Amino acid sequence: MTTIGHTVTAVRKTPAVAPPPTRPAVDRASLGACATELRDAEFDDLLSASLHVLPDTDRDRINRRRAALRAVTTWLLAFDGQTWQQRWVASGIDTSGRAWSDEPSRTRRGRLIKGAEMLICCGVLHPDYPWLLDTGFNSLFGTYQRACDSAGFARVRDAFRAQGTGDRVAHDALNHLARIRIVTAKRLTDVTAEDVLHCQYAVRTRRKPCTPGEALWRALHGLGIITGPARHRSFDVGVFLDQGRVCFVRIEAHAGLMVHHPRHLAG
């Protein structure tokens, strides 16, 4: 069924995910570190920075952190670039699936992942959504919340409590927010509605739970950080963005129908 004018198109298909959004063109290699001096910092400076954002006095844990940072920086130096982020992008790892899946040594793979986690928490690396969602992390997002603007994450956590969000959903929604801030290299107050929707789409494409996205939208909207409707329709349906417009794709599972309905973002 196709209606001319306010276009509503029903297509008999059975996809579980909407078409991909048109993301703003971002030169991911140019994303900056939280401190300019860390963009291509020497190893000792990176270790010091990690101990500043995540203090530790245990000698064994510090030595393990040193070994992890040594492993990932050595790996990154094999790729072209003037900064650690440029080398990360040049490696192609963002779109290569599960991180270092071809590494035969479990010990070295663990060090590489832990070292990357430290550089992410220092704001030196900004992986894209595929890598963050395909790599199994036990601690990255919780660690990031402690290391990077813990007060900002606490503010959003309080908003979840105020809106009656359950603990599990709030936990996952804070992980959503951590992903957004890692990928975009943005402060909390700079996060946009489009950022939330891009993250929501990335989560959907990996068949991950999407419920936390709605809670995050409502919390950020309530705090005045994002604009638009208080409850976005994209959390009832699939969503993609096209030239600043939001297109909703309602999946009718019982009928196998996908209904496209264009709307402006603020509509």
VMD Tcl script that draws the C-alpha trace (Angstrom):
set ca {
  {0.00 0.00 0.00}
  {1.37 3.41 -1.00}
  {-0.29 6.78 -0.27}
  {0.90 9.93 -2.07}
  {1.23 13.14 -0.01}
  {2.02 12.30 3.60}
  {3.75 9.13 2.50}
  {2.80 5.95 4.31}
  {4.19 2.87 2.67}
  {3.42 -0.68 3.77}
  {5.83 -3.23 2.42}
  {5.41 -6.96 2.97}
  {8.77 -7.86 4.43}
  {10.04 -9.44 7.61}
  {13.18 -7.58 8.68}
  {13.76 -7.11 12.39}
  {15.77 -3.95 11.96}
  {15.10 -0.68 10.15}
  {17.33 0.48 7.29}
  {20.57 2.09 8.48}
  {20.57 5.74 9.48}
  {22.49 8.36 7.56}
  {25.03 9.34 10.20}
  {26.72 12.73 10.01}
  {30.07 12.52 8.26}
  {32.61 12.35 11.08}
  {36.32 11.93 10.59}
  {36.79 9.41 13.37}
  {40.56 9.69 13.08}
  {40.31 13.35 14.10}
  {38.41 12.76 17.35}
  {40.46 14.35 20.13}
  {41.65 13.05 23.45}
  {40.27 14.47 26.69}
  {43.62 16.25 27.10}
  {45.54 17.46 24.06}
  {48.83 16.16 25.43}
  {47.47 12.60 25.40}
  {46.69 12.47 21.68}
  {50.14 11.02 21.00}
  {51.47 10.77 24.52}
  {54.47 8.66 25.42}
  {53.90 5.39 27.23}
  {54.80 6.68 30.70}
  {52.42 9.61 30.31}
  {49.59 7.26 29.32}
  {50.24 5.09 32.35}
  {50.25 8.16 34.61}
  {47.01 9.39 33.03}
  {45.34 6.04 33.63}
  {46.38 6.13 37.28}
  {45.00 9.65 37.54}
  {41.53 8.77 36.25}
  {41.53 5.31 37.87}
  {43.79 5.48 40.94}
  {45.38 2.31 42.22}
  {48.16 1.69 44.74}
  {48.44 -2.08 44.47}
  {51.78 -2.88 42.85}
  {50.60 -6.10 41.16}
  {47.54 -4.42 39.63}
  {49.67 -1.51 38.44}
  {52.10 -3.93 36.83}
  {49.21 -5.71 35.08}
  {47.94 -2.35 33.85}
  {51.42 -1.48 32.61}
  {51.61 -4.76 30.68}
  {48.16 -4.15 29.15}
  {49.02 -0.63 28.04}
  {52.34 -1.84 26.65}
  {50.57 -4.53 24.63}
  {47.99 -2.21 23.04}
  {50.37 0.69 22.34}
  {52.88 -1.68 20.75}
  {50.08 -3.07 18.58}
  {48.88 0.41 17.59}
  {52.39 1.57 16.60}
  {52.28 -0.88 13.70}
  {49.73 1.37 11.95}
  {50.04 4.77 10.28}
  {49.04 7.89 12.15}
  {50.24 10.79 14.24}
  {47.87 10.11 17.15}
  {46.69 6.98 18.92}
  {43.17 7.50 17.54}
  {44.47 7.85 13.98}
  {46.36 4.57 14.36}
  {43.25 2.92 15.81}
  {41.17 3.93 12.80}
  {43.96 2.95 10.39}
  {44.02 -0.55 11.89}
  {40.46 -1.22 10.68}
  {39.60 -2.86 13.97}
  {36.37 -0.87 14.38}
  {34.67 -2.95 11.70}
  {36.54 -6.24 12.04}
  {34.15 -7.88 14.47}
  {35.13 -9.24 17.86}
  {38.31 -7.56 19.08}
  {41.54 -9.42 18.34}
  {39.63 -12.63 17.67}
  {42.59 -13.91 15.65}
  {44.99 -13.55 18.56}
  {46.00 -17.12 19.52}
  {47.14 -16.22 23.03}
  {44.27 -15.66 25.48}
  {46.67 -13.86 27.80}
  {47.78 -11.39 25.14}
  {44.24 -10.86 23.89}
  {43.16 -10.09 27.44}
  {45.98 -7.57 27.77}
  {45.08 -5.91 24.46}
  {41.45 -5.51 25.51}
  {42.39 -4.27 28.96}
  {44.90 -1.83 27.49}
  {42.30 -0.51 25.05}
  {39.91 -0.11 27.98}
  {42.44 2.04 29.80}
  {43.01 4.25 26.75}
  {39.25 4.60 26.27}
  {38.83 5.63 29.90}
  {41.58 8.23 29.42}
  {39.71 9.61 26.41}
  {42.55 8.66 24.08}
  {40.66 6.09 21.98}
  {37.11 6.40 20.64}
  {36.04 3.09 19.09}
  {32.87 2.98 16.99}
  {29.67 1.10 17.89}
  {30.39 -2.18 16.04}
  {33.57 -2.74 18.07}
  {31.96 -1.75 21.36}
  {28.96 -4.02 20.77}
  {30.80 -7.01 19.27}
  {33.52 -7.17 21.92}
  {32.50 -8.82 25.16}
  {33.44 -6.48 27.99}
  {33.10 -7.39 31.65}
  {34.02 -3.99 32.97}
  {34.50 -1.26 30.33}
  {31.26 0.68 30.69}
  {31.18 0.67 34.48}
  {34.86 1.61 34.58}
  {34.28 4.40 32.06}
  {31.50 5.84 34.22}
  {33.85 6.02 37.20}
  {36.75 7.46 35.21}
  {34.99 9.96 32.94}
  {32.61 12.48 34.49}
  {31.29 10.32 37.32}
  {29.17 13.28 38.47}
  {27.47 13.47 35.08}
  {26.62 9.78 35.11}
  {25.35 10.14 38.70}
  {23.08 12.97 37.52}
  {21.52 10.71 34.90}
  {21.28 7.85 37.42}
  {19.29 10.16 39.72}
  {17.00 11.00 36.80}
  {16.32 7.28 36.32}
  {15.32 6.96 39.97}
  {13.05 10.00 39.69}
  {11.23 8.50 36.70}
  {10.88 5.11 38.41}
  {13.21 3.18 36.14}
  {14.10 -0.29 37.43}
  {17.66 -1.00 38.48}
  {18.44 -3.38 35.61}
  {17.11 -1.06 32.91}
  {18.90 1.91 34.51}
  {22.16 -0.06 34.54}
  {21.83 -0.92 30.85}
  {20.76 2.63 29.95}
  {23.88 4.04 31.62}
  {25.89 1.63 29.48}
  {24.05 3.06 26.45}
  {25.13 6.53 27.54}
  {28.72 5.39 28.05}
  {28.75 3.98 24.49}
  {27.43 7.27 23.11}
  {30.05 9.32 24.91}
  {32.88 6.96 23.93}
  {31.89 6.95 20.25}
  {31.16 10.66 19.92}
  {33.86 12.01 22.30}
  {31.22 14.36 23.70}
  {30.51 15.80 27.12}
  {27.17 14.88 28.65}
  {25.65 18.27 27.89}
  {26.70 18.00 24.22}
  {24.86 14.71 23.59}
  {22.05 15.17 21.06}
  {18.80 13.39 20.25}
  {20.44 12.12 17.06}
  {23.25 10.58 19.11}
  {20.72 8.62 21.18}
  {18.93 7.40 18.05}
  {22.18 6.38 16.34}
  {23.13 4.34 19.39}
  {19.65 2.80 19.46}
  {19.98 1.74 15.85}
  {23.45 0.27 16.44}
  {22.07 -1.75 19.35}
  {19.15 -3.00 17.27}
  {21.42 -4.17 14.45}
  {23.35 -6.32 16.91}
  {20.09 -7.79 18.30}
  {20.84 -6.33 21.73}
  {18.11 -5.32 24.25}
  {16.67 -1.95 23.22}
  {14.46 -1.15 26.23}
  {17.18 0.94 27.96}
  {17.21 3.34 25.02}
  {13.75 4.63 25.86}
  {14.68 5.15 29.52}
  {17.80 7.05 28.48}
  {15.81 9.24 26.08}
  {13.30 10.16 28.81}
  {16.03 10.87 31.36}
  {18.07 13.09 29.05}
  {14.90 14.84 27.89}
  {13.84 15.43 31.48}
  {17.25 16.92 32.27}
  {16.94 19.28 29.30}
  {19.97 17.77 27.56}
  {18.10 16.64 24.43}
  {15.08 18.15 22.73}
  {12.10 16.65 20.94}
  {9.12 14.68 22.25}
  {9.29 13.41 25.84}
  {8.76 9.87 24.60}
  {10.15 9.22 21.14}
  {8.12 7.05 18.79}
  {11.24 5.27 17.63}
  {11.14 3.15 20.76}
  {7.88 1.60 19.56}
  {9.22 1.03 16.09}
  {12.37 0.74 14.02}
  {14.06 4.03 13.17}
  {16.44 5.56 10.68}
  {17.53 9.11 9.96}
  {17.60 10.80 6.58}
  {18.74 14.40 6.11}
  {17.60 15.48 9.57}
  {14.26 13.67 9.29}
  {13.37 10.66 11.38}
  {11.68 7.79 9.53}
  {9.85 5.25 11.64}
  {9.44 1.65 10.59}
  {6.71 -0.23 12.44}
  {7.20 -3.97 12.39}
  {3.93 -5.88 12.38}
  {5.29 -9.31 13.24}
  {2.00 -11.16 12.80}
  {1.43 -9.74 9.33}
  {5.02 -9.30 8.18}
  {4.37 -5.64 7.40}
  {6.86 -2.80 7.60}
  {5.22 0.64 7.59}
  {7.40 3.67 6.83}
  {6.16 6.99 8.23}
  {8.41 10.07 7.84}
  {8.40 12.64 10.62}
  {10.58 15.60 11.52}
  {12.73 14.92 14.58}
  {10.89 17.46 16.71}
  {7.50 16.26 15.53}
}
mol new
graphics top color blue
foreach p $ca { graphics top sphere $p radius 0.5 }
foreach p [lrange $ca 0 end-1] q [lrange $ca 1 end] { graphics top cylinder $p $q radius 0.2 }
display resetview
